[in-house]
């Protein structure tokens, strides 16, 4: 019989990106390096990242602080709509605004997202085989972080919406055998100086 061990899943949104999203800004590169410094004492087995340049560059800068932790590009760690809610799933007073936001996303991205979201759940969540705790980092985008948090909390599928995440902020989810998954840390920015915090948030949500 195969034993199961606890998985610690570390989630980070990419660093601040340029306006055309083809590279990180200087602030974004600094954010990524500081996150890497924070994770030096964490026994990471792997760093997964999405295929877009801003996620790939962030993962590389984090990895540069960690020595020989392997980097793996993963399409399920990319940027996509994880679930397309029907109007009746949503709070009545917010449904039109939320559906209007989703309608701005290209149709191809809306259609392929749910399948990738299921792959992400299969690849990154739940306890792992073995008898030792497993630590891994996924460098990704705000939508996927929201999707994985709502899954960890058994929230409705539409609830990935409304969860905002700062650039290079850290979230940690624990998946222990025989226990409910738990969000240990959410949107933690303490490794960033004040001037590098809250980027990636709408101004009205910065506190």
MIKEBA-455549 format. One record per atom (N, C-alpha, C, CB): x, y, z; atom name. Coordinates in steps of 0.05 Angstrom, whole numbers, padded with zeros to 5 digits. Atoms other than C-alpha are relative to their C-alpha. Glycine has a CB too. Layout:
SITE      xx      yy      zz  atom
SITE       X       Y       Z    CA
...
//
This chain:
SITE      xx      yy      zz  atom
SITE   00017  -00024   00000     N
SITE   00000   00000   00000    CA
SITE   00018   00025   00000     C
SITE  -00019   00000   00024    CB
SITE  -00016  -00024   00002     N
SITE   00028   00067  -00020    CA
SITE  -00007   00020   00022     C
SITE  -00004   00014  -00028    CB
SITE   00005  -00020  -00020     N
SITE   00036   00118   00036    CA
SITE  -00003   00027  -00013     C
SITE   00022   00000   00021    CB
SITE   00004  -00028   00010     N
SITE   00016   00191   00028    CA
SITE   00012   00020   00019     C
SITE  -00031   00005  -00003    CB
SITE  -00013  -00021  -00016     N
SITE   00051   00253   00052    CA
SITE  -00012   00027  -00007     C
SITE   00031   00001  -00006    CB
SITE   00011  -00027   00003     N
SITE   00033   00326   00060    CA
SITE   00014   00015  -00023     C
SITE   00003   00016   00026    CB
SITE  -00010  -00018   00020     N
SITE   00041   00373   00001    CA
SITE  -00003   00029   00010     C
SITE  -00014  -00004  -00028    CB
SITE   00002  -00029  -00004     N
SITE   00057   00447   00013    CA
SITE   00003   00013  -00027     C
SITE   00023   00009   00021    CB
SITE   00000  -00013   00027     N
SITE   00039   00486  -00049    CA
SITE   00003   00030   00004     C
SITE  -00026  -00006  -00015    CB
SITE  -00006  -00028  -00001     N
SITE   00070   00555  -00054    CA
SITE  -00008   00012  -00026     C
SITE   00031   00006   00006    CB
SITE   00010  -00013   00024     N
SITE   00036   00602  -00103    CA
SITE   00010   00029   00000     C
SITE  -00031  -00001  -00001    CB
SITE  -00008  -00028   00003     N
SITE   00064   00667  -00129    CA
SITE  -00009   00011  -00027     C
SITE   00031   00003   00003    CB
SITE   00005  -00014   00025     N
SITE   00039   00715  -00181    CA
SITE   00026   00011  -00010     C
SITE  -00021   00023   00004    CB
SITE  -00024  -00011   00013     N
SITE   00092   00739  -00230    CA
SITE   00005   00028   00010     C
SITE  -00003   00000  -00030    CB
SITE  -00006  -00028  -00007     N
SITE   00128   00804  -00217    CA
SITE  -00013   00020  -00018     C
SITE   00031   00004   00000    CB
SITE   00013  -00021   00016     N
SITE   00104   00870  -00244    CA
SITE   00011  -00001  -00029     C
SITE   00006   00028   00012    CB
SITE  -00007   00002   00029     N
SITE   00103   00868  -00321    CA
SITE  -00001   00026  -00014     C
SITE  -00018  -00021  -00013    CB
SITE   00002  -00024   00018     N
SITE   00114   00920  -00375    CA
SITE  -00028   00002  -00011     C
SITE   00021  -00002  -00022    CB
SITE   00027  -00005   00010     N
SITE   00053   00951  -00407    CA
SITE  -00009  -00020  -00021     C
SITE  -00002   00028  -00012    CB
SITE   00007   00019   00021     N
SITE   00056   00902  -00466    CA
SITE   00003  -00029   00010     C
SITE   00017   00004  -00024    CB
SITE  -00002   00026  -00014     N
SITE   00069   00843  -00417    CA
SITE   00021  -00018  -00013     C
SITE  -00027  -00013  -00001    CB
SITE  -00021   00017   00012     N
SITE   00130   00819  -00456    CA
SITE   00024  -00004   00018     C
SITE   00008   00013  -00026    CB
SITE  -00023   00002  -00017     N
SITE   00179   00828  -00399    CA
SITE  -00008   00011   00028     C
SITE   00025   00014  -00011    CB
SITE   00004  -00012  -00026     N
SITE   00184   00847  -00326    CA
SITE   00012   00028   00001     C
SITE   00013  -00017   00022    CB
SITE  -00012  -00027  -00005     N
SITE   00196   00919  -00304    CA
SITE   00023  -00004   00019     C
SITE  -00021   00019   00012    CB
SITE  -00022   00001  -00020     N
SITE   00256   00935  -00261    CA
SITE  -00012  -00007   00028     C
SITE   00015   00027   00001    CB
SITE   00013   00006  -00026     N
SITE   00208   00934  -00201    CA
SITE  -00008  -00030   00001     C
SITE  -00025   00017   00004    CB
SITE   00007   00028   00001     N
SITE   00183   00866  -00224    CA
SITE   00023  -00019   00004     C
SITE  -00014  -00006  -00026    CB
SITE  -00024   00017  -00003     N
SITE   00253   00837  -00228    CA
SITE   00009   00001   00030     C
SITE   00023   00010  -00018    CB
SITE  -00008  -00002  -00028     N
SITE   00268   00863  -00158    CA
SITE  -00020  -00016   00018     C
SITE   00000   00030   00009    CB
SITE   00020   00015  -00015     N
SITE   00203   00834  -00131    CA
SITE   00006  -00030  -00002     C
SITE  -00028   00005  -00011    CB
SITE  -00006   00028   00003     N
SITE   00221   00766  -00160    CA
SITE   00025  -00009   00016     C
SITE   00003  -00007  -00029    CB
SITE  -00024   00007  -00015     N
SITE   00291   00766  -00131    CA
SITE  -00004   00000   00030     C
SITE   00022   00020  -00008    CB
SITE   00005  -00001  -00028     N
SITE   00266   00786  -00063    CA
SITE  -00017  -00024   00009     C
SITE  -00015   00026   00008    CB
SITE   00015   00024  -00006     N
SITE   00216   00729  -00064    CA
SITE   00018  -00024   00001     C
SITE  -00023  -00004  -00020    CB
SITE  -00020   00022   00000     N
SITE   00272   00682  -00082    CA
SITE   00016   00000   00026     C
SITE   00018   00002  -00024    CB
SITE  -00015  -00002  -00025     N
SITE   00312   00707  -00023    CA
SITE  -00016  -00010   00024     C
SITE   00009   00029   00005    CB
SITE   00017   00009  -00022     N
SITE   00253   00695   00023    CA
SITE  -00002  -00031   00001     C
SITE  -00027   00012  -00002    CB
SITE   00005   00029   00001     N
SITE   00246   00623  -00001    CA
SITE   00026  -00017   00002     C
SITE  -00013  -00006  -00026    CB
SITE  -00026   00015  -00001     N
SITE   00320   00604   00008    CA
SITE  -00001  -00022   00021     C
SITE   00022   00019   00006    CB
SITE   00000   00020  -00021     N
SITE   00305   00566   00072    CA
SITE  -00023  -00021  -00004     C
SITE  -00003   00013   00027    CB
SITE   00022   00019   00005     N
SITE   00245   00529   00041    CA
SITE   00010  -00023  -00017     C
SITE  -00023   00015  -00015    CB
SITE  -00010   00023   00015     N
SITE   00260   00458   00017    CA
SITE  -00015  -00006  -00025     C
SITE   00001  -00024   00018    CB
SITE   00016   00004   00024     N
SITE   00229   00467  -00051    CA
SITE   00012  -00023  -00017     C
SITE   00000   00026  -00016    CB
SITE  -00009   00022   00018     N
SITE   00232   00405  -00096    CA
SITE  -00001   00009  -00029     C
SITE  -00018  -00024   00004    CB
SITE   00003  -00009   00028     N
SITE   00211   00443  -00159    CA
SITE  -00013   00027  -00001     C
SITE  -00017  -00021  -00016    CB
SITE   00014  -00025   00006     N
SITE   00189   00510  -00188    CA
SITE  -00014  -00005  -00027     C
SITE   00020   00024  -00001    CB
SITE   00016   00001   00024     N
SITE   00133   00506  -00239    CA
SITE  -00008   00028  -00008     C
SITE  -00026  -00018   00004    CB
SITE   00008  -00026   00009     N
SITE   00115   00565  -00282    CA
SITE  -00015  -00002  -00026     C
SITE   00025   00019  -00003    CB
SITE   00015  -00002   00025     N
SITE   00068   00585  -00337    CA
SITE   00018   00007  -00023     C
SITE  -00022   00020   00003    CB
SITE  -00017  -00004   00024     N
SITE   00093   00594  -00409    CA
SITE   00004   00029  -00008     C
SITE  -00012  -00014  -00022    CB
SITE  -00003  -00028   00008     N
SITE   00084   00670  -00414    CA
SITE   00025   00012   00011     C
SITE  -00024   00016   00009    CB
SITE  -00026  -00011  -00008     N
SITE   00147   00713  -00409    CA
SITE   00001   00010   00029     C
SITE   00008   00022  -00018    CB
SITE  -00001  -00011  -00027     N
SITE   00128   00748  -00345    CA
SITE   00001  -00021   00022     C
SITE  -00025   00018   00005    CB
SITE  -00002   00022  -00019     N
SITE   00118   00682  -00308    CA
SITE   00027  -00014  -00002     C
SITE  -00023  -00019  -00004    CB
SITE  -00026   00014   00004     N
SITE   00179   00649  -00338    CA
SITE   00023   00016   00011     C
SITE   00005  -00005  -00030    CB
SITE  -00022  -00017  -00010     N
SITE   00225   00708  -00322    CA
SITE  -00001   00001   00031     C
SITE  -00002   00028  -00012    CB
SITE   00002   00000  -00029     N
SITE   00198   00711  -00251    CA
SITE   00011  -00025   00012     C
SITE  -00029   00005   00009    CB
SITE  -00010   00026  -00010     N
SITE   00211   00637  -00240    CA
SITE   00031  -00002  -00002     C
SITE  -00013  -00023  -00016    CB
SITE  -00029   00001   00004     N
SITE   00282   00644  -00268    CA
SITE   00014   00017   00021     C
SITE   00008   00010  -00028    CB
SITE  -00013  -00017  -00020     N
SITE   00298   00702  -00221    CA
SITE  -00003  -00012   00028     C
SITE  -00013   00028   00000    CB
SITE   00003   00014  -00026     N
SITE   00270   00664  -00161    CA
SITE   00020  -00023   00001     C
SITE  -00029  -00011   00004    CB
SITE  -00018   00023   00001     N
SITE   00309   00602  -00182    CA
SITE   00029   00008   00003     C
SITE  -00004  -00015  -00025    CB
SITE  -00027  -00009  -00003     N
SITE   00373   00642  -00186    CA
SITE   00009   00004   00029     C
SITE   00004   00027  -00015    CB
SITE  -00005  -00003  -00028     N
SITE   00367   00653  -00111    CA
SITE   00001  -00026   00015     C
SITE  -00020   00019   00013    CB
SITE   00005   00025  -00014     N
SITE   00355   00580  -00096    CA
SITE   00020  -00022  -00008     C
SITE  -00028  -00009  -00004    CB
SITE  -00020   00021   00007     N
SITE   00413   00542  -00128    CA
SITE  -00011  -00019  -00021     C
SITE   00008  -00015   00024    CB
SITE   00006   00020   00020     N
SITE   00394   00477  -00162    CA
SITE  -00028  -00010   00001     C
SITE   00019  -00023   00005    CB
SITE   00029   00008   00002     N
SITE   00318   00475  -00154    CA
SITE  -00008   00000  -00029     C
SITE  -00018   00019   00017    CB
SITE   00007   00002   00029     N
SITE   00293   00451  -00222    CA
SITE  -00025   00017  -00007     C
SITE  -00005  -00028  -00008    CB
SITE   00023  -00015   00011     N
SITE   00246   00495  -00264    CA
SITE  -00014  -00016  -00021     C
SITE   00010   00027  -00011    CB
SITE   00016   00014   00019     N
SITE   00189   00465  -00303    CA
SITE  -00022   00018  -00011     C
SITE  -00013  -00025   00013    CB
SITE   00022  -00015   00012     N
SITE   00145   00501  -00353    CA
SITE  -00024  -00017  -00002     C
SITE   00009   00010  -00028    CB
SITE   00024   00015  -00001     N
SITE   00073   00480  -00347    CA
SITE  -00023   00016  -00011     C
SITE  -00006  -00009   00029    CB
SITE   00023  -00014   00011     N
SITE   00013   00500  -00390    CA
SITE  -00022   00004   00020     C
SITE  -00010  -00015  -00024    CB
SITE   00021  -00004  -00021     N
SITE  -00036   00488  -00332    CA
SITE   00007   00022   00020     C
SITE  -00005  -00026   00014    CB
SITE  -00008  -00022  -00018     N
SITE   00004   00540  -00293    CA
SITE  -00002   00027  -00014     C
SITE   00028  -00004   00010    CB
SITE   00001  -00024   00015     N
SITE  -00012   00592  -00346    CA
SITE  -00023   00019   00007     C
SITE  -00002  -00007  -00029    CB
SITE   00019  -00021  -00005     N
SITE  -00060   00650  -00352    CA
SITE  -00026  -00006  -00017     C
SITE   00011   00029  -00008    CB
SITE   00024   00007   00014     N
SITE  -00132   00631  -00369    CA
SITE  -00024   00003   00019     C
SITE   00001  -00029  -00011    CB
SITE   00025  -00001  -00015     N
SITE  -00205   00633  -00346    CA
SITE  -00005  -00028   00010     C
SITE  -00024   00012  -00016    CB
SITE   00003   00027  -00009     N
SITE  -00212   00572  -00301    CA
SITE  -00028  -00011   00001     C
SITE   00011  -00002   00028    CB
SITE   00028   00009  -00001     N
SITE  -00288   00570  -00298    CA
SITE  -00017   00022  -00010     C
SITE  -00009  -00008   00029    CB
SITE   00019  -00020   00011     N
SITE  -00342   00605  -00338    CA
SITE  -00027  -00004   00013     C
SITE  -00002  -00003  -00031    CB
SITE   00025   00004  -00015     N
SITE  -00402   00614  -00292    CA
SITE  -00024   00008  -00017     C
SITE   00000   00016   00025    CB
SITE   00026  -00008   00010     N
SITE  -00474   00616  -00315    CA
SITE  -00011   00023   00017     C
SITE  -00020  -00024  -00002    CB
SITE   00011  -00023  -00015     N
SITE  -00513   00678  -00293    CA
SITE  -00013  -00009   00026     C
SITE  -00020   00015  -00017    CB
SITE   00015   00009  -00025     N
SITE  -00554   00637  -00243    CA
SITE   00019  -00009   00022     C
SITE  -00019  -00022  -00007    CB
SITE  -00019   00007  -00021     N
SITE  -00490   00617  -00206    CA
SITE   00008   00024   00016     C
SITE   00024  -00013  -00013    CB
SITE  -00013  -00024  -00011     N
SITE  -00471   00688  -00190    CA
SITE  -00019   00016   00018     C
SITE   00009   00018  -00022    CB
SITE   00018  -00017  -00016     N
SITE  -00497   00737  -00138    CA
SITE  -00016   00019  -00018     C
SITE   00017   00017   00020    CB
SITE   00016  -00015   00019     N
SITE  -00555   00773  -00172    CA
SITE   00008   00029  -00003     C
SITE  -00029  -00001   00010    CB
SITE  -00007  -00029   00002     N
SITE  -00530   00843  -00156    CA
SITE   00026   00004  -00014     C
SITE   00000   00012   00027    CB
SITE  -00027  -00003   00013     N
SITE  -00461   00829  -00187    CA
SITE   00002  -00015  -00026     C
SITE   00021  -00009   00019    CB
SITE  -00002   00018   00023     N
SITE  -00477   00780  -00243    CA
SITE   00006   00014  -00026     C
SITE  -00025  -00016  -00003    CB
SITE  -00005  -00013   00026     N
SITE  -00480   00829  -00300    CA
SITE   00028   00011  -00002     C
SITE  -00021   00023  -00004    CB
SITE  -00027  -00011   00001     N
SITE  -00415   00863  -00282    CA
SITE   00021  -00022  -00003     C
SITE   00006   00016   00026    CB
SITE  -00019   00022   00002     N
SITE  -00379   00797  -00273    CA
SITE   00000  -00013  -00028     C
SITE  -00006  -00021   00021    CB
SITE   00002   00012   00026     N
SITE  -00404   00768  -00338    CA
SITE   00010   00020  -00022     C
SITE  -00029  -00007  -00007    CB
SITE  -00012  -00019   00019     N
SITE  -00386   00833  -00374    CA
SITE   00030   00000   00000     C
SITE  -00010   00028   00008    CB
SITE  -00029   00003  -00002     N
SITE  -00315   00826  -00348    CA
SITE   00009  -00024  -00016     C
SITE   00009  -00002   00029    CB
SITE  -00008   00024   00014     N
SITE  -00311   00755  -00374    CA
SITE  -00003   00002  -00030     C
SITE  -00016  -00024   00011    CB
SITE   00005  -00002   00029     N
SITE  -00339   00774  -00442    CA
SITE   00023   00015  -00014     C
SITE  -00026   00015  -00005    CB
SITE  -00022  -00014   00013     N
SITE  -00277   00817  -00454    CA
SITE   00023  -00019  -00007     C
SITE   00010   00022   00019    CB
SITE  -00021   00019   00005     N
SITE  -00233   00755  -00454    CA
SITE  -00005  -00014  -00027     C
SITE   00002  -00021   00023    CB
SITE   00005   00013   00025     N
SITE  -00222   00725  -00523    CA
SITE  -00013  -00028   00003     C
SITE   00027  -00003  -00015    CB
SITE   00016   00025  -00002     N
SITE  -00268   00666  -00537    CA
SITE   00018  -00025   00002     C
SITE  -00018  -00003  -00025    CB
SITE  -00018   00024  -00001     N
SITE  -00210   00617  -00549    CA
SITE   00010  -00005   00028     C
SITE   00023   00004  -00019    CB
SITE  -00010   00002  -00027     N
SITE  -00183   00632  -00480    CA
SITE  -00022  -00010   00019     C
SITE   00012   00026   00010    CB
SITE   00022   00008  -00018     N
SITE  -00251   00624  -00447    CA
SITE  -00007  -00029  -00004     C
SITE  -00025   00017  -00006    CB
SITE   00007   00027   00005     N
SITE  -00262   00557  -00481    CA
SITE   00021  -00020   00010     C
SITE  -00003  -00004  -00030    CB
SITE  -00021   00019  -00007     N
SITE  -00195   00524  -00465    CA
SITE   00006   00001   00030     C
SITE   00025   00006  -00015    CB
SITE  -00008  -00003  -00028     N
SITE  -00189   00550  -00393    CA
SITE  -00010  -00022   00019     C
SITE  -00010   00026   00009    CB
SITE   00010   00020  -00019     N
SITE  -00235   00501  -00356    CA
SITE   00015  -00027  -00001     C
SITE  -00029  -00005  -00005    CB
SITE  -00015   00025   00002     N
SITE  -00197   00440  -00383    CA
SITE   00028   00003   00013     C
SITE   00003  -00009  -00029    CB
SITE  -00026  -00004  -00013     N
SITE  -00130   00470  -00361    CA
SITE  -00003   00002   00030     C
SITE   00013   00026  -00011    CB
SITE   00005  -00003  -00029     N
SITE  -00160   00487  -00293    CA
SITE  -00003  -00028   00013     C
SITE  -00025   00017   00005    CB
SITE   00002   00027  -00011     N
SITE  -00178   00414  -00283    CA
SITE   00027  -00014   00001     C
SITE  -00020  -00017  -00017    CB
SITE  -00027   00011   00000     N
SITE  -00107   00394  -00303    CA
SITE   00016   00012   00023     C
SITE   00014   00006  -00027    CB
SITE  -00014  -00012  -00022     N
SITE  -00080   00444  -00252    CA
SITE  -00007  -00013   00026     C
SITE  -00005   00030   00001    CB
SITE   00008   00013  -00024     N
SITE  -00121   00413  -00197    CA
SITE   00013  -00028   00003     C
SITE  -00030  -00002   00002    CB
SITE  -00011   00027   00000     N
SITE  -00096   00344  -00216    CA
SITE   00030   00000   00005     C
SITE  -00006  -00015  -00026    CB
SITE  -00029  -00001  -00001     N
SITE  -00023   00366  -00222    CA
SITE   00011   00011   00026     C
SITE   00010   00016  -00023    CB
SITE  -00012  -00016  -00021     N
SITE  -00014   00413  -00164    CA
SITE  -00013  -00003   00028     C
SITE  -00001   00029  -00007    CB
SITE   00014   00001  -00026     N
SITE  -00063   00395  -00108    CA
SITE  -00001  -00028   00011     C
SITE  -00028   00012  -00003    CB
SITE   00003   00026  -00014     N
SITE  -00074   00340  -00057    CA
SITE   00026  -00010   00012     C
SITE  -00011  -00020  -00019    CB
SITE  -00024   00013  -00011     N
SITE  -00026   00298  -00016    CA
SITE   00016  -00014  -00022     C
SITE  -00007  -00020   00021    CB
SITE  -00018   00013   00019     N
SITE   00033   00265  -00051    CA
SITE   00007  -00028   00009     C
SITE   00025   00017  -00005    CB
SITE  -00009   00026  -00008     N
SITE   00058   00194  -00053    CA
SITE   00027   00003   00015     C
SITE   00004  -00018  -00025    CB
SITE  -00025   00000  -00015     N
SITE   00114   00179  -00004    CA
SITE  -00004   00004   00030     C
SITE   00018   00022  -00010    CB
SITE   00002  -00002  -00029     N
SITE   00130   00189   00069    CA
SITE   00013   00026   00011     C
SITE   00012  -00024   00014    CB
SITE  -00012  -00026  -00008     N
SITE   00161   00259   00070    CA
SITE  -00015   00023  -00011     C
SITE   00030   00001  -00009    CB
SITE   00014  -00024   00010     N
SITE   00129   00328   00063    CA
SITE   00013   00009  -00026     C
SITE   00000   00022   00020    CB
SITE  -00009  -00009   00026     N
SITE   00135   00356  -00007    CA
SITE  -00007   00030  -00004     C
SITE  -00013  -00017  -00023    CB
SITE   00003  -00029   00004     N
SITE   00145   00431  -00022    CA
SITE   00005   00007  -00029     C
SITE   00019   00015   00019    CB
SITE  -00004  -00008   00028     N
SITE   00136   00461  -00091    CA
SITE  -00013   00028  -00004     C
SITE  -00012  -00020  -00020    CB
SITE   00009  -00028   00006     N
SITE   00126   00531  -00120    CA
SITE  -00012   00000  -00028     C
SITE   00023   00020   00003    CB
SITE   00012  -00006   00026     N
SITE   00080   00551  -00177    CA
SITE   00000   00030  -00004     C
SITE  -00029  -00012  -00003    CB
SITE  -00001  -00028   00008     N
SITE   00095   00618  -00209    CA
SITE  -00020   00004  -00022     C
SITE   00029   00010  -00009    CB
SITE   00023   00000   00019     N
SITE   00031   00637  -00245    CA
SITE  -00013   00027  -00001     C
SITE  -00020  -00021   00009    CB
SITE   00016  -00024   00005     N
SITE  -00024   00689  -00253    CA
SITE  -00023   00001   00020     C
SITE  -00010   00002  -00029    CB
SITE   00020  -00004  -00021     N
SITE  -00079   00717  -00210    CA
SITE  -00024  -00019  -00002     C
SITE  -00010   00029  -00001    CB
SITE   00024   00017   00003     N
SITE  -00136   00676  -00239    CA
SITE   00005  -00028   00011     C
SITE  -00008  -00002  -00030    CB
SITE  -00004   00027  -00009     N
SITE  -00104   00609  -00225    CA
SITE   00004  -00001   00030     C
SITE   00025  -00012  -00014    CB
SITE  -00002   00000  -00029     N
SITE  -00085   00628  -00154    CA
SITE  -00027   00001   00013     C
SITE   00017   00025   00009    CB
SITE   00027  -00002  -00010     N
SITE  -00157   00648  -00142    CA
SITE  -00014  -00027  -00002     C
SITE  -00016   00021  -00014    CB
SITE   00012   00026   00004     N
SITE  -00180   00581  -00171    CA
SITE   00009  -00021   00020     C
SITE   00005  -00009  -00029    CB
SITE  -00010   00020  -00019     N
SITE  -00135   00540  -00127    CA
SITE  -00007   00006   00028     C
SITE   00031  -00002  -00003    CB
SITE   00009  -00008  -00027     N
SITE  -00153   00579  -00065    CA
SITE  -00029  -00008   00004     C
SITE   00004   00030   00005    CB
SITE   00029   00006  -00003     N
SITE  -00228   00571  -00077    CA
SITE  -00003  -00030   00001     C
SITE  -00016   00012  -00023    CB
SITE   00002   00029  -00001     N
SITE  -00217   00496  -00089    CA
SITE   00009  -00010   00028     C
SITE   00017  -00013  -00022    CB
SITE  -00009   00008  -00026     N
SITE  -00178   00489  -00024    CA
SITE  -00021   00005   00022     C
SITE   00026   00015   00007    CB
SITE   00021  -00007  -00019     N
SITE  -00236   00522   00013    CA
SITE  -00027  -00012  -00007     C
SITE  -00002   00030   00002    CB
SITE   00026   00011   00009     N
SITE  -00290   00482  -00024    CA
SITE  -00021   00021  -00005     C
SITE  -00010  -00020   00021    CB
SITE   00018  -00021   00007     N
SITE  -00320   00547  -00047    CA
SITE  -00012  -00005  -00027     C
SITE   00014   00028   00000    CB
SITE   00011   00004   00027     N
SITE  -00366   00551  -00108    CA
SITE   00020   00006  -00022     C
SITE  -00025   00018  -00003    CB
SITE  -00020  -00003   00021     N
SITE  -00330   00547  -00174    CA
SITE   00003   00029  -00010     C
SITE  -00008  -00017  -00023    CB
SITE  -00002  -00027   00010     N
SITE  -00346   00619  -00193    CA
SITE   00017   00018   00018     C
SITE  -00028   00012  -00002    CB
SITE  -00012  -00017  -00020     N
SITE  -00312   00644  -00130    CA
SITE   00030   00005  -00004     C
SITE  -00004  -00012   00027    CB
SITE  -00027  -00009   00008     N
SITE  -00243   00647  -00164    CA
SITE   00000   00030  -00006     C
SITE   00010  -00016  -00023    CB
SITE   00002  -00029   00006     N
SITE  -00268   00716  -00184    CA
SITE  -00001   00015   00027     C
SITE  -00025   00006  -00017    CB
SITE   00000  -00017  -00023     N
SITE  -00258   00772  -00134    CA
SITE   00023  -00005   00019     C
SITE  -00025  -00005   00015    CB
SITE  -00024   00004  -00016     N
SITE  -00193   00744  -00105    CA
SITE   00023   00012  -00015     C
SITE   00004  -00031   00005    CB
SITE  -00023  -00014   00013     N
SITE  -00138   00793  -00124    CA
SITE   00026  -00008   00013     C
SITE  -00005   00031   00002    CB
SITE  -00026   00009  -00009     N
SITE  -00065   00778  -00117    CA
SITE   00022   00019  -00009     C
SITE   00007  -00028  -00010    CB
SITE  -00021  -00019   00006     N
SITE  -00005   00824  -00114    CA
SITE   00023  -00013  -00015     C
SITE   00010   00013   00026    CB
SITE  -00024   00011   00014     N
SITE   00057   00816  -00158    CA
SITE   00020  -00010   00021     C
SITE   00012   00022  -00018    CB
SITE  -00020   00013  -00017     N
SITE   00106   00768  -00124    CA
SITE  -00009  -00003   00029     C
SITE   00026   00016  -00001    CB
SITE   00010   00007  -00026     N
SITE   00061   00760  -00064    CA
SITE  -00002  -00031   00003     C
SITE  -00028   00013   00005    CB
SITE  -00002   00029  -00005     N
SITE   00062   00691  -00032    CA
SITE  -00026  -00011   00013     C
SITE   00024  -00006   00017    CB
SITE   00022   00015  -00012     N
SITE   00004   00643  -00017    CA
SITE   00010  -00029   00004     C
SITE  -00026   00001  -00018    CB
SITE  -00008   00028  -00005     N
SITE   00014   00574   00014    CA
SITE  -00024  -00016   00008     C
SITE   00022  -00001   00023    CB
SITE   00022   00018  -00006     N
SITE  -00036   00517   00015    CA
SITE   00012  -00027   00009     C
SITE  -00019  -00003  -00025    CB
SITE  -00009   00026  -00011     N
SITE  -00027   00453   00056    CA
SITE  -00021  -00021  -00007     C
SITE   00004   00002   00030    CB
SITE   00016   00023   00006     N
SITE  -00055   00386   00032    CA
SITE   00010  -00023   00017     C
SITE  -00001  -00006  -00030    CB
SITE  -00009   00021  -00018     N
SITE  -00048   00336   00089    CA
SITE  -00018  -00025  -00003     C
SITE   00001   00009   00029    CB
SITE   00017   00024   00002     N
SITE  -00072   00263   00084    CA
SITE  -00021  -00001   00023     C
SITE   00017  -00025   00001    CB
SITE   00021   00004  -00019     N
SITE  -00138   00253   00119    CA
SITE  -00010   00026   00013     C
SITE   00009  -00017   00021    CB
SITE   00008  -00026  -00011     N
SITE  -00149   00328   00132    CA
SITE  -00010   00018  -00022     C
SITE   00022   00013   00016    CB
SITE   00007  -00019   00021     N
SITE  -00183   00384   00095    CA
SITE   00024   00017  -00008     C
SITE  -00023   00018   00010    CB
SITE  -00021  -00019   00008     N
SITE  -00137   00428   00054    CA
SITE  -00003   00026   00015     C
SITE  -00001   00004  -00031    CB
SITE   00001  -00025  -00015     N
SITE  -00119   00493   00088    CA
SITE   00018   00021  -00013     C
SITE   00007  -00005   00029    CB
SITE  -00016  -00022   00010     N
SITE  -00095   00561   00065    CA
SITE   00016   00011   00024     C
SITE  -00018   00022  -00013    CB
SITE  -00017  -00008  -00022     N
SITE  -00036   00576   00111    CA
SITE   00008   00030  -00001     C
SITE   00025  -00017   00001    CB
SITE  -00009  -00027   00004     N
SITE  -00014   00642   00081    CA
SITE  -00014   00010  -00026     C
SITE   00032   00002  -00003    CB
SITE   00013  -00011   00025     N
SITE  -00049   00688   00031    CA
SITE   00010   00028  -00005     C
SITE  -00031   00000   00004    CB
SITE  -00007  -00027   00010     N
SITE  -00022   00746  -00009    CA
SITE   00020   00014   00019     C
SITE  -00025   00018  -00002    CB
SITE  -00020  -00010  -00018     N
SITE   00037   00755   00038    CA
SITE   00022   00015  -00015     C
SITE   00013  -00023   00017    CB
SITE  -00019  -00018   00014     N
SITE   00082   00813   00017    CA
SITE   00023   00009   00019     C
SITE  -00014   00024  -00011    CB
SITE  -00019  -00011  -00020     N
SITE   00127   00819   00078    CA
SITE   00029   00000  -00010     C
SITE  -00002  -00015   00025    CB
SITE  -00027   00000   00011     N
SITE   00189   00804   00036    CA
SITE   00006   00024  -00018     C
SITE   00005  -00026  -00015    CB
SITE  -00002  -00023   00018     N
SITE   00176   00867  -00005    CA
SITE   00001   00026   00015     C
SITE  -00022   00000  -00021    CB
SITE   00002  -00026  -00013     N
SITE   00192   00938   00016    CA
SITE  -00026   00014  -00008     C
SITE   00024   00018  -00008    CB
SITE   00026  -00013   00004     N
SITE   00133   00986   00018    CA
SITE  -00005   00008  -00028     C
SITE  -00003   00024   00019    CB
SITE   00004  -00011   00027     N
SITE   00145   01015  -00051    CA
SITE  -00005  -00022  -00021     C
SITE   00024   00016  -00008    CB
SITE   00004   00022   00018     N
SITE   00141   00946  -00083    CA
SITE  -00025  -00017   00007     C
SITE   00024  -00018   00000    CB
SITE   00024   00015  -00008     N
SITE   00078   00922  -00048    CA
SITE  -00025   00011  -00015     C
SITE  -00005   00002   00030    CB
SITE   00026  -00007   00011     N
SITE   00007   00922  -00077    CA
SITE   00000   00006  -00030     C
SITE  -00011   00024   00014    CB
SITE   00001  -00003   00030     N
SITE   00028   00927  -00150    CA
SITE  -00017  -00024  -00010     C
SITE   00028   00001  -00013    CB
SITE   00018   00020   00011     N
SITE  -00021   00888  -00192    CA
SITE  -00028   00002   00011     C
SITE   00011  -00027   00006    CB
SITE   00027  -00004  -00011     N
SITE  -00080   00911  -00150    CA
SITE  -00012   00026  -00011     C
SITE   00002   00002   00031    CB
SITE   00013  -00026   00006     N
SITE  -00131   00963  -00172    CA
SITE   00005   00019   00023     C
SITE  -00031  -00004  -00005    CB
SITE  -00007  -00019  -00021     N
SITE  -00115   01027  -00134    CA
SITE  -00020   00000   00023     C
SITE   00001   00028  -00011    CB
SITE   00020  -00002  -00022     N
SITE  -00181   01025  -00095    CA
SITE   00001  -00024   00019     C
SITE  -00028   00001  -00012    CB
SITE  -00002   00023  -00017     N
SITE  -00162   00957  -00066    CA
SITE   00026  -00001   00016     C
SITE  -00003  -00025  -00016    CB
SITE  -00026   00000  -00015     N
SITE  -00094   00976  -00038    CA
SITE  -00005   00011   00028     C
SITE   00021   00017  -00015    CB
SITE   00005  -00009  -00028     N
SITE  -00094   00982   00038    CA
SITE   00027   00002   00015     C
SITE  -00019  -00019   00014    CB
//
